[in-house]
Amino acid sequence: IRLAPDALCSPVLTAKWEERLGKIAEGEEEPQRFIDDIKESTQKLVKKISESKEQYSPTFADGKVCPYCSAGMQRVVDEFNEVHFICQRLSCGYEEVLVKEVVKATKTLQATPASYSAGGKRVVVVKKRESEKVSLPKEVSTTKIKVVSPSRYIPQREEPKRKEAPTDSGGTTLGELLAASERRNRERDRKKKR
């Protein structure tokens, strides 16, 4: 739709067609004339689109790049308010979702400092009053990436160009070598018969 001509996307075109169809139903217009006009306008639109130099290359401001094919990924929020990222390359089809997991916060015990440090200096630990203590949240949420649809992308590999090995045959062909081998074998057989 982004590359289609304005006439095709306009609701005015649909309204005109509906009006003409109404006239056909009332007998005021011939159906064949309407069909011929649609064929003609369709041919013009197809020609205009095929001659256009525009290409569909979507960019998404809040999207990201596919880790497999490096195409753009569209950000979509589903009905459960989960954020999906969908690769726009049809041959890839990679899709991931951001899943929030709730993890219970645990208290971590810190080692209490010794009353004397290694250097012989005395360390004083001052405890905070209850009003100054910082409270940890009981639950913490983390966001993880879950793959909904794995990638089907197969990268195009460049075939390595084969280098022709230099031949040390001096320009001899396999046929010539076989003929020479048979000649040697015949001469050897003649010598054995004598």
Backbone torsions as a table, in degrees:
resi	resn	phi	psi	omega
1	ILE	NA	-32.1	-179.2
2	ARG	-66.2	-29.4	-178.2
3	LEU	-96.2	-8.0	-177.4
4	ALA	-71.8	148.2	177.0
5	PRO	-62.1	155.4	-177.6
6	ASP	-60.0	-35.7	-178.3
7	ALA	-61.6	-34.6	-178.7
8	LEU	-74.6	-32.7	-178.5
9	CYS	-84.8	-13.3	-174.1
10	SER	-77.2	136.6	175.0
11	PRO	-70.6	-13.3	179.3
12	VAL	-64.8	-39.0	179.1
13	LEU	-61.6	-43.9	178.2
14	THR	-62.8	-40.5	179.9
15	ALA	-63.6	-41.2	178.9
16	LYS	-63.9	-42.6	179.7
17	TRP	-64.4	-41.5	178.9
18	GLU	-63.6	-38.9	178.6
19	GLU	-63.6	-43.9	179.7
20	ARG	-67.1	-37.2	177.2
21	LEU	-64.3	-36.2	175.9
22	GLY	-63.1	-40.8	178.1
23	LYS	-66.0	-36.5	177.4
24	ILE	-64.8	-40.9	179.5
25	ALA	-63.9	-33.4	179.4
26	GLU	-85.1	-7.6	179.2
27	GLY	87.0	12.7	-178.4
28	GLU	-86.5	-18.0	-179.0
29	GLU	-135.5	149.7	-180.0
30	GLU	-82.2	136.1	-179.9
31	PRO	-63.4	-35.5	-177.1
32	GLN	-65.4	-36.6	178.3
33	ARG	-63.6	-41.7	178.1
34	PHE	-63.0	-44.9	-179.8
35	ILE	-63.9	-41.7	178.6
36	ASP	-63.2	-40.7	177.9
37	ASP	-63.8	-40.3	178.9
38	ILE	-65.8	-42.2	178.4
39	LYS	-60.9	-44.2	-179.0
40	GLU	-64.1	-46.1	-179.5
41	SER	-67.4	-34.1	177.6
42	THR	-65.4	-42.6	178.0
43	GLN	-62.1	-41.2	178.3
44	LYS	-63.3	-43.4	-179.5
45	LEU	-65.3	-42.8	179.2
46	VAL	-63.1	-42.0	178.8
47	LYS	-63.4	-42.9	-179.5
48	LYS	-63.5	-41.6	-179.9
49	ILE	-68.8	-42.4	-178.0
50	SER	-68.5	-29.3	178.0
51	GLU	-82.2	-12.6	-178.2
52	SER	-69.9	143.2	179.2
53	LYS	-92.9	-2.9	-177.7
54	GLU	-69.9	145.8	176.1
55	GLN	-127.0	149.7	178.5
56	TYR	-81.4	110.6	176.3
57	SER	-137.4	92.3	-175.5
58	PRO	-71.3	143.9	172.2
59	THR	-128.4	136.8	-176.9
60	PHE	-122.9	120.3	-177.4
61	ALA	-63.1	-39.2	-177.8
62	ASP	-101.9	13.6	178.8
63	GLY	-89.2	-168.5	175.8
64	LYS	-146.9	-175.2	-176.0
65	VAL	-99.9	136.5	179.6
66	CYS	-64.8	131.2	-178.9
67	PRO	-72.2	-11.9	-177.4
68	TYR	-100.2	-48.1	-174.0
69	CYS	-114.3	-2.6	178.4
70	SER	65.4	19.7	174.7
71	ALA	-85.9	169.8	178.8
72	GLY	-72.4	145.1	176.5
73	MET	-115.2	132.3	-179.5
74	GLN	-89.6	138.1	177.8
75	ARG	-90.4	126.2	-179.1
76	VAL	-131.9	135.5	175.8
77	VAL	-105.1	123.8	-176.9
78	ASP	-87.2	-176.1	-176.2
79	GLU	-68.7	-16.5	177.7
80	PHE	-94.7	9.8	179.7
81	ASN	65.5	30.4	175.2
82	GLU	-98.2	143.4	-177.6
83	VAL	-92.9	121.3	177.0
84	HIS	-108.9	147.9	170.5
85	PHE	-120.6	122.6	-174.8
86	ILE	-119.7	126.9	178.7
87	CYS	-68.8	137.0	-176.5
88	GLN	-89.3	-4.9	175.6
89	ARG	-84.2	119.3	-175.7
90	LEU	-62.6	-33.4	-178.8
91	SER	-73.5	-13.7	179.4
92	CYS	-95.6	-64.3	176.8
93	GLY	71.7	17.8	-179.4
94	TYR	-68.8	136.4	177.7
95	GLU	-141.0	136.1	176.7
96	GLU	-133.3	158.4	180.0
97	VAL	-130.4	142.9	175.8
98	LEU	-90.1	118.3	-176.8
99	VAL	-111.0	128.0	176.6
100	LYS	-92.9	125.9	177.9
101	GLU	-113.9	136.4	179.8
102	VAL	-93.8	125.8	-179.7
103	VAL	-119.3	133.4	178.0
104	LYS	-72.8	134.1	179.2
105	ALA	-75.9	138.5	178.4
106	THR	-115.7	147.4	177.5
107	LYS	-77.4	136.1	175.5
108	THR	-107.4	129.9	180.0
109	LEU	-84.9	129.8	177.4
110	GLN	-98.9	144.9	179.0
111	ALA	-68.0	132.4	178.7
112	THR	-78.5	135.1	-178.2
113	PRO	-67.5	148.1	178.0
114	ALA	-69.7	156.8	-178.2
115	SER	-70.2	-22.0	176.3
116	TYR	-127.9	134.8	178.1
117	SER	-85.6	177.4	-176.5
118	ALA	-65.4	-27.2	-178.7
119	GLY	-81.6	0.1	178.8
120	GLY	88.6	2.7	178.9
121	LYS	-87.3	148.4	-179.4
122	ARG	-86.6	133.8	179.4
123	VAL	-106.6	129.7	-179.8
124	VAL	-107.2	127.4	178.0
125	VAL	-104.3	121.9	179.8
126	VAL	-107.4	122.9	179.2
127	LYS	-84.5	143.4	178.0
128	LYS	-79.2	153.4	175.2
129	ARG	-73.2	164.4	-177.8
130	GLU	-56.5	-38.2	-177.3
131	SER	-70.0	-23.0	-178.0
132	GLU	-92.2	-8.6	-176.0
133	LYS	-69.1	143.2	178.6
134	VAL	-93.9	131.2	179.5
135	SER	-99.7	138.1	178.0
136	LEU	-86.0	146.0	175.0
137	PRO	-67.5	148.1	-177.7
138	LYS	-75.6	-27.9	179.4
139	GLU	-131.6	140.7	178.5
140	VAL	-125.5	136.5	179.0
141	SER	-103.3	139.7	175.6
142	THR	-120.6	150.5	179.4
143	THR	-107.5	128.2	178.8
144	LYS	-123.7	154.3	177.4
145	ILE	-96.6	126.5	178.4
146	LYS	-117.7	130.3	-179.3
147	VAL	-80.2	121.7	178.5
148	VAL	-88.5	-46.0	-178.8
149	SER	-134.9	118.0	-178.7
150	PRO	-70.3	161.4	-178.4
151	SER	-73.5	141.5	174.6
152	ARG	-107.5	10.4	-173.4
153	TYR	-73.1	129.4	175.0
154	ILE	-118.2	111.0	-177.0
155	PRO	-65.4	146.1	177.5
156	GLN	-75.7	125.4	179.0
157	ARG	-97.6	141.3	175.1
158	GLU	-84.8	129.5	178.3
159	GLU	-70.7	130.9	178.2
160	PRO	-66.6	136.6	179.4
161	LYS	-75.5	126.4	-178.2
162	ARG	-82.5	131.8	176.9
163	LYS	-91.5	134.4	178.5
164	GLU	-77.3	128.3	179.6
165	ALA	-72.5	137.2	178.1
166	PRO	-65.8	135.7	-178.9
167	THR	-93.9	134.5	177.4
168	ASP	-98.5	18.0	-176.6
169	SER	-79.4	-7.0	179.5
170	GLY	72.3	21.9	178.3
171	GLY	90.0	9.2	179.6
172	THR	-82.2	144.5	178.0
173	THR	-96.3	167.8	179.1
174	LEU	-64.2	-38.0	178.1
175	GLY	-60.9	-42.0	178.9
176	GLU	-64.9	-38.7	179.0
177	LEU	-65.9	-41.2	178.3
178	LEU	-64.9	-41.5	178.7
179	ALA	-63.0	-41.6	179.0
180	ALA	-65.3	-38.1	178.7
181	SER	-64.3	-42.4	178.7
182	GLU	-65.3	-38.9	177.2
183	ARG	-60.7	-44.0	178.4
184	ARG	-62.1	-42.4	179.9
185	ASN	-63.3	-40.3	178.6
186	ARG	-64.8	-42.2	179.0
187	GLU	-64.8	-39.7	178.6
188	ARG	-63.6	-41.6	178.9
189	ASP	-64.3	-38.8	178.1
190	ARG	-62.8	-41.1	-179.6
191	LYS	-66.1	-34.6	-179.8
192	LYS	-68.9	-34.3	-178.2
193	LYS	-70.8	-26.2	-178.3
194	ARG	-73.3	NA	NA
